[in-house]
Every structure is written in structure tokens, then in C-alpha cells.
């Protein structure tokens, strides 16, 4: 899907998503929740050490529709026997 195909409300939401301030708020939420490294194994501390550069790059890729998310990392966790899931997928 391209920007031109979005409705007015969707465009407004997408424009907000591309904003560095909103991306920074997302990073703060991940840091507060002690997010684990993703499939690229980059820690929060490493990402934060060049946060402005990382958020600028992400914002630019989102705005130009060139952003390619990495695959999610599968994490097998022990869970109660009554839970029917074989695994839990964490989006990283």
C-alpha cells in the first residue's frame, strides 16, 4: 500500500507515526518495559547511544516507504499447563 492509497484519517495517523517525537515516545516505552534485544541482538543501551541518528533513519525510511522490518524473534517460554500455546512470539 502506498501513501496515496490511504484515506485521510489513515494519512494523518501515518504522518504521526513518522514523527520523530512519536518514535521517541515508543522507544521510551520499550526502555521502561526493559525490552529485550531483537533478532539483530542490539541492546537498548546500544540503540540509545545513537538514538537521534536511529530515530532519524527510521523516520526517513517510514516517510519514504522504504522501511523493511526485521522478522520477529521466537521465544519459547514455560507456561501453565492449561495454556494451549506451544510457544509465545515476542515482537522485537
C-alpha positions in Angstrom: 0.0 0.0 0.0 1.2 3.5 -0.8 0.5 6.8 0.9 -1.7 7.9 -2.0 -4.0 4.9 -1.3 -4.6 5.8 2.3 -7.8 7.5 3.5 -7.5 11.0 5.0 -7.6 9.5 8.6 -5.1 6.9 7.7 -2.7 9.5 6.3 -3.0 11.6 9.4 -2.2 8.5 11.6 0.7 7.5 9.3 2.1 11.1 9.4 2.0 11.0 13.2 3.8 7.6 13.2 6.6 9.0 11.1 7.2 11.9 13.6 10.5 11.5 15.5 8.7 12.6 18.7 6.3 9.7 18.5 9.1 7.3 17.7 11.0 8.6 20.7 7.9 8.0 22.9 7.8 4.5 21.6 11.5 4.0 22.4 10.9 5.3 26.0 8.0 2.8 26.4 10.3 -0.1 25.3 13.0 1.1 27.6 10.7 1.4 30.5 9.4 -2.1 29.9 13.0 -3.4 29.8 12.6 -4.6 26.2 14.9 -7.4 25.1 17.2 -7.2 22.1 15.6 -8.1 18.8 16.8 -10.5 16.2 19.6 -8.1 15.4 20.7 -8.6 19.1 21.1 -4.8 19.6 20.6 -3.8 23.2 18.5 -0.8 24.3 21.7 0.8 25.6 23.4 0.5 22.2 20.3 1.8 20.4 20.1 4.7 22.8 23.7 5.6 22.4 22.9 6.9 18.9 19.2 7.5 19.5 18.8 10.7 17.4 20.5 9.1 14.4 18.5 5.8 14.7 15.2 7.7 15.0 16.0 10.0 12.1 16.8 7.0 10.0 13.6 5.2 11.0 11.5 8.3 10.4 13.1 8.8 7.0 12.5 5.2 6.0 8.9 5.3 7.1 8.3 8.6 5.2 9.8 7.2 2.0 8.1 3.8 2.4 11.5 2.0 2.3 11.3 0.6 5.9 11.7 -3.1 6.0 11.0 -4.6 9.4 13.2 -7.5 10.6 11.5 -10.8 11.5 10.2 -11.3 15.0 12.2 -13.3 17.4 10.5 -16.5 18.6 10.9 -17.1 22.3 9.9 -20.4 23.9 8.7 -19.9 27.4 7.4 -22.2 30.1 3.8 -21.6 30.7 1.0 -23.1 32.8 -0.2 -26.5 31.5 -3.7 -25.1 30.8 -2.3 -22.6 28.3 -2.6 -24.3 24.9 0.1 -22.3 23.1 3.2 -24.2 22.2 5.2 -21.0 22.1 4.9 -17.3 22.6 6.1 -14.9 19.9 7.5 -11.6 21.2 7.7 -8.7 18.7 11.0 -7.1 19.0 
